[in-house]
Amino acid sequence: MNKLEKIRQWAADKDSPIICFLNGTDPEVIKTAKALILDHVAEVMVFGDELEVFDVCKMYRLNETMLYGVVNPNDHPELDHYTELYMEEHGETDRKKAVKAVKNPRTLAEMLLAEGAIDLYIEELANF
């Protein structure tokens, strides 16, 4: 079973699931995201620098407005919120360490998953 079929199977019993790919500048991610969106399998959020993601989207003819969102973990609009949350949950007292942790794509994705903002995150599509 290929990656796309695995995702389709996972999403089959979900109502409008949101999948987050942590490497939004990977061409395979964008191709997979396009297929998922066009087939109405799931909403797709990607992490990465917005301009780089948009360039890859253009290459594969995916209108970036079709994405659920593009999030740059290094410049997240709610960085303060997630930093405070991280500090509370992990007992971290050093704000700089907490900011660094939250800027890690995997940490941020885990926090979004815990909040219910996404239903699944895929760190590396090649390993899915």
C-alpha positions as CSV (number, residue, x, y, z in Angstrom):
1,M,0.0,0.0,0.0
2,N,1.5,3.4,-1.0
3,K,1.6,6.4,1.3
4,L,-1.4,8.1,-0.3
5,E,-3.5,5.0,0.1
6,K,-2.4,4.7,3.8
7,I,-3.5,8.3,4.4
8,R,-6.8,7.7,2.5
9,Q,-7.5,4.6,4.6
10,W,-6.7,6.6,7.9
11,A,-9.0,9.4,6.8
12,A,-11.9,7.2,5.6
13,D,-13.8,7.3,8.9
14,K,-12.9,10.9,9.8
15,D,-15.1,13.9,9.2
16,S,-13.0,16.6,7.5
17,P,-9.6,15.6,9.0
18,I,-6.7,18.1,9.1
19,I,-3.3,16.6,8.3
20,C,-0.1,18.6,9.0
21,F,3.0,17.8,7.0
22,L,6.1,19.1,8.8
23,N,8.2,19.5,5.6
24,G,6.1,21.7,3.4
25,T,8.9,22.5,1.0
26,D,9.3,18.8,0.0
27,P,7.9,18.3,-3.6
28,E,6.5,14.9,-2.5
29,V,4.6,16.5,0.3
30,I,3.1,19.1,-2.1
31,K,2.2,16.4,-4.6
32,T,0.5,14.3,-1.9
33,A,-1.2,17.4,-0.4
34,K,-2.6,18.2,-3.9
35,A,-4.0,14.7,-4.3
36,L,-5.6,14.7,-0.8
37,I,-7.1,18.1,-1.4
38,L,-8.4,17.5,-4.9
39,D,-9.9,14.1,-3.8
40,H,-11.5,15.7,-0.7
41,V,-9.7,13.3,1.6
42,A,-8.5,15.9,4.1
43,E,-7.6,19.5,4.7
44,V,-3.8,20.0,4.6
45,M,-1.6,22.2,6.7
46,V,2.1,22.4,6.0
47,F,5.0,23.8,7.9
48,G,7.8,25.8,6.3
49,D,8.8,29.2,5.1
50,E,5.7,30.6,3.3
51,L,7.6,31.8,0.2
52,E,9.4,28.5,-0.2
53,V,6.2,26.6,0.2
54,F,4.4,28.8,-2.3
55,D,7.3,28.3,-4.8
56,V,6.9,24.5,-4.6
57,C,3.1,24.8,-4.8
58,K,3.5,26.8,-8.1
59,M,5.9,24.2,-9.5
60,Y,3.2,21.5,-8.9
61,R,0.3,23.7,-9.8
62,L,-1.3,23.7,-6.4
63,N,-3.0,26.9,-5.6
64,E,-1.7,27.7,-2.1
65,T,-5.1,29.0,-1.1
66,M,-6.3,25.5,-1.2
67,L,-4.1,24.6,1.7
68,Y,-5.7,24.8,5.2
69,G,-2.7,26.7,6.2
70,V,1.1,27.3,5.9
71,V,2.8,27.7,9.2
72,N,6.4,28.8,9.7
73,P,7.3,27.4,13.2
74,N,10.0,30.0,13.5
75,D,7.5,32.8,13.0
76,H,4.2,31.4,14.3
77,P,1.7,34.2,15.0
78,E,0.8,32.5,18.4
79,L,4.4,31.8,19.4
80,D,3.8,33.5,22.8
81,H,0.7,31.4,23.5
82,Y,2.5,28.1,22.7
83,T,5.6,29.2,24.6
84,E,3.6,29.8,27.7
85,L,1.7,26.5,27.2
86,Y,5.0,24.7,26.8
87,M,6.5,26.2,29.9
88,E,3.4,25.2,31.9
89,E,3.3,21.6,30.6
90,H,7.0,20.9,30.8
91,G,7.9,22.9,33.9
92,E,10.3,24.9,31.9
93,T,11.4,28.2,33.6
94,D,13.8,29.4,30.9
95,R,11.8,31.3,28.3
96,K,14.5,31.1,25.7
97,K,14.6,27.3,25.9
98,A,10.8,27.1,25.7
99,V,10.8,29.3,22.6
100,K,13.5,27.2,21.0
101,A,11.5,24.0,21.8
102,V,8.2,25.4,20.4
103,K,10.0,26.5,17.2
104,N,10.8,22.8,16.6
105,P,8.3,21.6,14.0
106,R,7.7,18.3,15.8
107,T,7.0,20.0,19.2
108,L,4.7,22.5,17.6
109,A,2.8,19.8,15.7
110,E,2.4,17.7,18.9
111,M,1.0,20.8,20.6
112,L,-1.4,21.4,17.8
113,L,-2.5,17.8,17.9
114,A,-3.0,17.9,21.6
115,E,-5.2,21.0,21.2
116,G,-7.2,19.4,18.5
117,A,-6.2,21.9,15.8
118,I,-4.9,19.0,13.6
119,D,-5.8,15.3,13.5
120,L,-2.5,13.9,12.3
121,Y,1.0,15.1,11.6
122,I,3.4,13.5,9.3
123,E,7.1,14.3,10.1
124,E,8.6,12.6,7.1
125,L,6.5,11.4,4.2
126,A,9.2,8.9,3.2
127,N,8.8,7.1,6.6
128,F,5.0,7.1,6.6
